[in-house]
């Protein structure tokens, strides 16, 4: 299987829209090389 940057970007966009619609706060962390691409703290975690 090969990597498809366009598909990955679309998947991240869909996921971030889903998280935002549920009041979570996703950010694109893919460039940080943390082992995950989208950190998404709940609103309660930021209080």
C-alpha distance matrix in Angstrom:
0.0 3.8 6.8 9.3 12.8 14.6 13.0 13.3 16.9 17.7 16.6 18.7 21.6 21.7 21.7 24.4 26.5 26.4 27.5 30.2 31.5 32.2 34.1 31.6 31.1 27.4 26.7 23.8 23.4 19.9 21.7 23.6 20.8 22.4 19.4 19.4 19.3 22.2 25.4 27.5 31.0 33.3 36.5 38.4 36.6 37.9 41.5
3.8 0.0 3.8 6.5 9.7 12.0 11.1 11.4 14.7 16.0 15.5 17.3 20.0 20.7 21.0 23.2 25.4 25.8 26.9 29.2 30.8 31.8 33.4 30.8 29.9 26.1 25.0 21.8 21.5 17.8 19.2 21.5 19.0 21.1 18.6 18.5 17.9 21.0 24.3 26.7 30.2 32.7 35.7 37.9 36.0 36.9 40.6
6.8 3.8 0.0 3.8 6.3 9.1 8.5 8.1 11.2 13.0 12.7 14.0 16.7 17.9 18.1 20.0 22.3 23.0 23.9 26.0 27.9 28.9 30.3 27.7 26.5 22.7 21.4 18.1 17.9 14.3 15.7 18.2 16.1 18.3 16.1 15.7 14.7 17.7 21.1 23.5 27.1 29.7 32.5 34.9 33.0 33.6 37.4
9.3 6.5 3.8 0.0 3.8 5.5 5.4 6.2 8.7 10.2 10.7 12.4 14.4 15.6 16.6 18.4 20.2 21.3 22.6 24.4 26.0 27.5 28.9 26.7 25.5 21.8 20.5 17.3 17.9 14.5 16.0 19.0 17.6 19.8 17.9 16.8 15.0 17.5 21.1 23.1 26.9 29.2 31.8 34.5 32.9 33.3 37.0
12.8 9.7 6.3 3.8 0.0 3.8 5.5 5.0 6.1 8.6 9.8 10.5 12.2 14.3 15.3 16.3 18.3 20.0 20.9 22.3 24.3 26.0 26.9 24.6 23.1 19.4 17.7 14.2 15.0 11.8 13.1 16.3 15.6 18.0 16.8 15.4 13.0 15.3 19.0 21.1 24.8 27.3 29.6 32.4 30.8 30.8 34.5
14.6 12.0 9.1 5.5 3.8 0.0 3.8 5.4 5.2 6.3 8.7 10.0 10.7 12.5 14.3 15.4 16.7 18.6 20.1 21.1 22.8 24.8 26.0 24.2 22.8 19.3 18.0 15.0 16.6 13.9 15.5 18.9 18.6 20.7 19.5 17.5 14.7 16.3 20.0 21.5 25.3 27.4 29.5 32.6 31.3 31.3 34.8
13.0 11.1 8.5 5.4 5.5 3.8 0.0 3.8 5.5 5.1 6.1 8.6 9.9 10.6 12.2 14.2 15.4 16.6 18.3 19.9 21.2 23.0 24.6 22.8 22.0 18.5 17.8 15.2 16.8 14.1 16.5 19.4 18.7 20.2 18.5 16.3 13.9 15.3 19.0 20.2 24.0 25.9 28.3 31.2 30.1 30.5 34.0
13.3 11.4 8.1 6.2 5.0 5.4 3.8 0.0 3.8 5.5 5.1 6.2 8.6 10.0 10.5 12.2 14.3 15.4 16.4 18.2 20.0 21.4 22.7 20.4 19.4 15.7 14.8 11.9 13.2 10.4 13.1 15.8 15.0 16.5 14.8 12.6 10.1 11.8 15.6 17.2 21.0 23.2 25.7 28.4 27.0 27.4 31.0
16.9 14.7 11.2 8.7 6.1 5.2 5.5 3.8 0.0 3.8 5.5 5.2 6.2 8.7 9.9 10.5 12.3 14.3 15.3 16.4 18.4 20.3 21.1 19.1 17.7 14.1 12.9 10.1 12.2 10.1 12.4 15.4 15.6 17.1 16.3 13.7 10.4 11.4 15.1 16.4 20.2 22.3 24.4 27.4 26.2 26.1 29.6
17.7 16.0 13.0 10.2 8.6 6.3 5.1 5.5 3.8 0.0 3.8 5.4 5.1 6.2 8.6 9.9 10.6 12.4 14.3 15.3 16.6 18.8 20.2 18.7 17.9 14.7 14.4 12.3 14.9 13.3 15.9 18.7 18.9 20.0 18.8 15.9 12.8 13.0 16.6 17.1 20.8 22.4 24.4 27.5 26.8 26.8 30.2
16.6 15.5 12.7 10.7 9.8 8.7 6.1 5.1 5.5 3.8 0.0 3.8 5.4 5.2 6.1 8.5 10.0 10.6 12.3 14.2 15.4 17.0 18.7 16.9 16.5 13.3 13.6 11.8 13.9 12.4 15.7 17.9 17.6 18.1 16.5 13.4 10.9 10.9 14.5 14.9 18.7 20.2 22.6 25.4 24.6 25.2 28.5
18.7 17.3 14.0 12.4 10.5 10.0 8.6 6.2 5.2 5.4 3.8 0.0 3.8 5.5 5.1 6.0 8.5 9.8 10.5 12.1 14.1 15.5 16.6 14.4 13.4 10.0 9.8 8.1 10.4 9.5 12.8 14.8 15.1 15.5 14.5 11.1 8.0 7.6 11.2 11.9 15.6 17.5 19.8 22.7 21.7 21.9 25.4
21.6 20.0 16.7 14.4 12.2 10.7 9.9 8.6 6.2 5.1 5.4 3.8 0.0 3.8 5.5 5.2 6.2 8.6 10.0 10.5 12.2 14.5 15.4 14.0 13.0 10.1 10.2 9.2 12.4 12.1 15.0 17.2 18.1 18.5 18.0 14.5 11.2 10.0 13.1 13.0 16.5 17.9 19.6 22.9 22.3 22.2 25.4
21.7 20.7 17.9 15.6 14.3 12.5 10.6 10.0 8.7 6.2 5.2 5.5 3.8 0.0 3.8 5.5 5.2 6.3 8.8 10.0 10.7 12.8 14.6 13.6 13.7 11.3 12.5 12.1 15.1 14.8 18.1 19.9 20.5 20.4 19.3 15.7 13.0 11.5 14.3 13.5 16.9 17.6 19.5 22.7 22.5 22.9 25.9
21.7 21.0 18.1 16.6 15.3 14.3 12.2 10.5 9.9 8.6 6.1 5.1 5.5 3.8 0.0 3.8 5.4 5.0 6.2 8.6 9.9 10.9 12.7 11.0 11.3 8.8 10.5 10.6 13.1 13.2 16.8 18.0 18.4 17.8 16.6 12.9 10.6 8.6 11.1 10.2 13.6 14.5 16.8 19.7 19.3 20.0 23.1
24.4 23.2 20.0 18.4 16.3 15.4 14.2 12.2 10.5 9.9 8.5 6.0 5.2 5.5 3.8 0.0 3.8 5.4 5.1 6.1 8.5 10.0 10.7 8.9 8.3 5.8 7.6 8.4 11.4 12.5 15.6 16.7 17.9 17.3 17.0 13.2 10.5 7.7 9.7 8.5 11.7 12.8 14.5 17.8 17.4 17.5 20.6
26.5 25.4 22.3 20.2 18.3 16.7 15.4 14.3 12.3 10.6 10.0 8.5 6.2 5.2 5.4 3.8 0.0 3.8 5.5 5.1 6.1 8.8 10.0 9.6 9.8 8.6 10.6 11.8 15.0 16.0 19.1 20.4 21.7 21.1 20.7 16.9 14.3 11.5 13.2 11.4 14.1 14.2 15.3 18.8 19.1 19.0 21.8
26.4 25.8 23.0 21.3 20.0 18.6 16.6 15.4 14.3 12.4 10.6 9.8 8.6 6.3 5.0 5.4 3.8 0.0 3.8 5.5 5.2 6.6 9.0 8.8 10.3 9.4 12.3 13.7 16.4 17.4 20.8 21.7 22.5 21.5 20.6 16.8 14.8 12.0 13.3 10.9 13.4 12.9 14.6 17.6 18.2 18.8 21.4
27.5 26.9 23.9 22.6 20.9 20.1 18.3 16.4 15.3 14.3 12.3 10.5 10.0 8.8 6.2 5.1 5.5 3.8 0.0 3.8 5.5 5.2 6.6 5.2 6.9 6.5 10.0 12.1 14.4 16.1 19.4 19.7 20.7 19.2 18.8 15.0 13.4 10.0 10.4 7.5 9.6 9.2 11.1 14.1 14.4 15.1 17.8
30.2 29.2 26.0 24.4 22.3 21.1 19.9 18.2 16.4 15.3 14.2 12.1 10.5 10.0 8.6 6.1 5.1 5.5 3.8 0.0 3.8 5.3 5.1 5.1 6.0 6.8 9.9 12.5 15.3 17.4 20.2 20.7 22.3 21.1 21.2 17.5 15.3 11.8 12.0 9.0 10.6 9.9 10.5 14.0 14.8 14.6 16.9
31.5 30.8 27.9 26.0 24.3 22.8 21.2 20.0 18.4 16.6 15.4 14.1 12.2 10.7 9.9 8.5 6.1 5.2 5.5 3.8 0.0 3.8 5.5 7.4 9.4 10.5 13.6 16.0 18.9 20.7 23.7 24.3 25.7 24.4 24.1 20.4 18.4 15.0 15.3 12.2 13.4 11.9 12.2 15.5 16.9 17.1 18.9
32.2 31.8 28.9 27.5 26.0 24.8 23.0 21.4 20.3 18.8 17.0 15.5 14.5 12.8 10.9 10.0 8.8 6.6 5.2 5.3 3.8 0.0 3.8 5.6 8.9 10.5 14.2 16.9 19.2 21.2 24.3 24.4 25.6 23.8 23.4 19.8 18.4 14.9 14.5 10.9 11.4 9.2 9.9 12.6 14.3 15.1 16.8
34.1 33.4 30.3 28.9 26.9 26.0 24.6 22.7 21.1 20.2 18.7 16.6 15.4 14.6 12.7 10.7 10.0 9.0 6.6 5.1 5.5 3.8 0.0 3.8 6.6 9.4 12.8 16.1 18.3 20.8 23.6 23.4 25.0 23.2 23.4 19.9 18.5 14.7 13.7 10.0 9.7 7.4 6.9 10.1 11.9 12.0 13.5
31.6 30.8 27.7 26.7 24.6 24.2 22.8 20.4 19.1 18.7 16.9 14.4 14.0 13.6 11.0 8.9 9.6 8.8 5.2 5.1 7.4 5.6 3.8 0.0 3.8 6.2 9.9 13.1 14.9 17.6 20.3 19.9 21.4 19.4 19.7 16.3 15.1 11.3 9.9 6.2 6.2 4.8 5.9 9.2 9.8 10.2 12.6
31.1 29.9 26.5 25.5 23.1 22.8 22.0 19.4 17.7 17.9 16.5 13.4 13.0 13.7 11.3 8.3 9.8 10.3 6.9 6.0 9.4 8.9 6.6 3.8 0.0 3.8 6.7 10.3 12.1 15.2 17.5 17.1 19.1 17.4 18.3 15.0 13.4 9.6 8.2 5.2 5.7 6.4 7.0 10.4 10.0 9.3 12.4
27.4 26.1 22.7 21.8 19.4 19.3 18.5 15.7 14.1 14.7 13.3 10.0 10.1 11.3 8.8 5.8 8.6 9.4 6.5 6.8 10.5 10.5 9.4 6.2 3.8 0.0 3.8 6.9 8.9 11.6 14.2 14.2 16.0 14.6 15.3 11.8 9.8 6.1 5.7 4.0 6.8 8.8 10.4 13.5 12.4 12.1 15.5
26.7 25.0 21.4 20.5 17.7 18.0 17.8 14.8 12.9 14.4 13.6 9.8 10.2 12.5 10.5 7.6 10.6 12.3 10.0 9.9 13.6 14.2 12.8 9.9 6.7 3.8 0.0 3.8 6.0 9.0 11.0 11.2 13.5 12.9 14.1 11.1 8.4 5.6 5.8 6.5 9.1 11.8 13.1 16.1 14.4 13.6 17.2
23.8 21.8 18.1 17.3 14.2 15.0 15.2 11.9 10.1 12.3 11.8 8.1 9.2 12.1 10.6 8.4 11.8 13.7 12.1 12.5 16.0 16.9 16.1 13.1 10.3 6.9 3.8 0.0 3.8 5.7 7.8 8.9 11.1 11.3 12.5 9.6 6.3 5.2 7.2 9.1 12.2 15.1 16.8 19.6 17.7 17.1 20.7
23.4 21.5 17.9 17.9 15.0 16.6 16.8 13.2 12.2 14.9 13.9 10.4 12.4 15.1 13.1 11.4 15.0 16.4 14.4 15.3 18.9 19.2 18.3 14.9 12.1 8.9 6.0 3.8 0.0 3.8 5.5 5.4 7.7 7.8 9.5 7.4 5.0 5.3 6.5 9.7 12.3 15.8 17.8 20.1 17.6 17.1 20.9
19.9 17.8 14.3 14.5 11.8 13.9 14.1 10.4 10.1 13.3 12.4 9.5 12.1 14.8 13.2 12.5 16.0 17.4 16.1 17.4 20.7 21.2 20.8 17.6 15.2 11.6 9.0 5.7 3.8 0.0 3.8 5.5 6.2 7.7 8.5 6.8 4.1 6.7 9.1 12.3 15.4 18.8 21.0 23.3 20.9 20.8 24.5
21.7 19.2 15.7 16.0 13.1 15.5 16.5 13.1 12.4 15.9 15.7 12.8 15.0 18.1 16.8 15.6 19.1 20.8 19.4 20.2 23.7 24.3 23.6 20.3 17.5 14.2 11.0 7.8 5.5 3.8 0.0 3.8 5.6 8.3 10.2 9.7 7.7 10.1 11.8 15.1 17.8 21.3 23.3 25.5 22.8 22.2 25.9
23.6 21.5 18.2 19.0 16.3 18.9 19.4 15.8 15.4 18.7 17.9 14.8 17.2 19.9 18.0 16.7 20.4 21.7 19.7 20.7 24.3 24.4 23.4 19.9 17.1 14.2 11.2 8.9 5.4 5.5 3.8 0.0 3.8 5.5 8.5 8.7 8.0 10.0 10.5 14.2 16.2 20.0 22.0 23.7 20.7 20.3 24.0
20.8 19.0 16.1 17.6 15.6 18.6 18.7 15.0 15.6 18.9 17.6 15.1 18.1 20.5 18.4 17.9 21.7 22.5 20.7 22.3 25.7 25.6 25.0 21.4 19.1 16.0 13.5 11.1 7.7 6.2 5.6 3.8 0.0 3.8 5.7 7.3 7.8 10.8 11.6 15.4 17.7 21.3 23.8 25.3 22.2 22.5 26.1
22.4 21.1 18.3 19.8 18.0 20.7 20.2 16.5 17.1 20.0 18.1 15.5 18.5 20.4 17.8 17.3 21.1 21.5 19.2 21.1 24.4 23.8 23.2 19.4 17.4 14.6 12.9 11.3 7.8 7.7 8.3 5.5 3.8 0.0 3.8 5.5 7.5 9.6 9.5 13.2 15.0 18.7 21.4 22.4 19.2 19.8 23.4
19.4 18.6 16.1 17.9 16.8 19.5 18.5 14.8 16.3 18.8 16.5 14.5 18.0 19.3 16.6 17.0 20.7 20.6 18.8 21.2 24.1 23.4 23.4 19.7 18.3 15.3 14.1 12.5 9.5 8.5 10.2 8.5 5.7 3.8 0.0 3.8 6.9 9.6 10.2 13.6 15.8 19.2 22.3 23.3 20.4 21.5 25.1
19.4 18.5 15.7 16.8 15.4 17.5 16.3 12.6 13.7 15.9 13.4 11.1 14.5 15.7 12.9 13.2 16.9 16.8 15.0 17.5 20.4 19.8 19.9 16.3 15.0 11.8 11.1 9.6 7.4 6.8 9.7 8.7 7.3 5.5 3.8 0.0 3.8 6.0 7.2 10.4 13.1 16.3 19.4 20.9 18.3 19.4 23.1
19.3 17.9 14.7 15.0 13.0 14.7 13.9 10.1 10.4 12.8 10.9 8.0 11.2 13.0 10.6 10.5 14.3 14.8 13.4 15.3 18.4 18.4 18.5 15.1 13.4 9.8 8.4 6.3 5.0 4.1 7.7 8.0 7.8 7.5 6.9 3.8 0.0 3.8 6.6 9.6 12.9 16.1 18.8 20.9 18.6 19.1 22.9
22.2 21.0 17.7 17.5 15.3 16.3 15.3 11.8 11.4 13.0 10.9 7.6 10.0 11.5 8.6 7.7 11.5 12.0 10.0 11.8 15.0 14.9 14.7 11.3 9.6 6.1 5.6 5.2 5.3 6.7 10.1 10.0 10.8 9.6 9.6 6.0 3.8 0.0 3.8 6.1 9.6 12.6 15.2 17.5 15.5 16.0 19.7
25.4 24.3 21.1 21.1 19.0 20.0 19.0 15.6 15.1 16.6 14.5 11.2 13.1 14.3 11.1 9.7 13.2 13.3 10.4 12.0 15.3 14.5 13.7 9.9 8.2 5.7 5.8 7.2 6.5 9.1 11.8 10.5 11.6 9.5 10.2 7.2 6.6 3.8 0.0 3.8 6.5 9.9 12.6 14.4 12.1 12.6 16.4
27.5 26.7 23.5 23.1 21.1 21.5 20.2 17.2 16.4 17.1 14.9 11.9 13.0 13.5 10.2 8.5 11.4 10.9 7.5 9.0 12.2 10.9 10.0 6.2 5.2 4.0 6.5 9.1 9.7 12.3 15.1 14.2 15.4 13.2 13.6 10.4 9.6 6.1 3.8 0.0 3.8 6.5 9.3 11.5 9.8 10.6 14.1
31.0 30.2 27.1 26.9 24.8 25.3 24.0 21.0 20.2 20.8 18.7 15.6 16.5 16.9 13.6 11.7 14.1 13.4 9.6 10.6 13.4 11.4 9.7 6.2 5.7 6.8 9.1 12.2 12.3 15.4 17.8 16.2 17.7 15.0 15.8 13.1 12.9 9.6 6.5 3.8 0.0 3.8 6.5 8.0 6.1 7.2 10.6
33.3 32.7 29.7 29.2 27.3 27.4 25.9 23.2 22.3 22.4 20.2 17.5 17.9 17.6 14.5 12.8 14.2 12.9 9.2 9.9 11.9 9.2 7.4 4.8 6.4 8.8 11.8 15.1 15.8 18.8 21.3 20.0 21.3 18.7 19.2 16.3 16.1 12.6 9.9 6.5 3.8 0.0 3.8 5.3 5.3 7.0 9.4
36.5 35.7 32.5 31.8 29.6 29.5 28.3 25.7 24.4 24.4 22.6 19.8 19.6 19.5 16.8 14.5 15.3 14.6 11.1 10.5 12.2 9.9 6.9 5.9 7.0 10.4 13.1 16.8 17.8 21.0 23.3 22.0 23.8 21.4 22.3 19.4 18.8 15.2 12.6 9.3 6.5 3.8 0.0 3.8 5.5 5.5 6.9
38.4 37.9 34.9 34.5 32.4 32.6 31.2 28.4 27.4 27.5 25.4 22.7 22.9 22.7 19.7 17.8 18.8 17.6 14.1 14.0 15.5 12.6 10.1 9.2 10.4 13.5 16.1 19.6 20.1 23.3 25.5 23.7 25.3 22.4 23.3 20.9 20.9 17.5 14.4 11.5 8.0 5.3 3.8 0.0 3.8 5.4 5.4
36.6 36.0 33.0 32.9 30.8 31.3 30.1 27.0 26.2 26.8 24.6 21.7 22.3 22.5 19.3 17.4 19.1 18.2 14.4 14.8 16.9 14.3 11.9 9.8 10.0 12.4 14.4 17.7 17.6 20.9 22.8 20.7 22.2 19.2 20.4 18.3 18.6 15.5 12.1 9.8 6.1 5.3 5.5 3.8 0.0 3.8 5.7
37.9 36.9 33.6 33.3 30.8 31.3 30.5 27.4 26.1 26.8 25.2 21.9 22.2 22.9 20.0 17.5 19.0 18.8 15.1 14.6 17.1 15.1 12.0 10.2 9.3 12.1 13.6 17.1 17.1 20.8 22.2 20.3 22.5 19.8 21.5 19.4 19.1 16.0 12.6 10.6 7.2 7.0 5.5 5.4 3.8 0.0 3.8
41.5 40.6 37.4 37.0 34.5 34.8 34.0 31.0 29.6 30.2 28.5 25.4 25.4 25.9 23.1 20.6 21.8 21.4 17.8 16.9 18.9 16.8 13.5 12.6 12.4 15.5 17.2 20.7 20.9 24.5 25.9 24.0 26.1 23.4 25.1 23.1 22.9 19.7 16.4 14.1 10.6 9.4 6.9 5.4 5.7 3.8 0.0
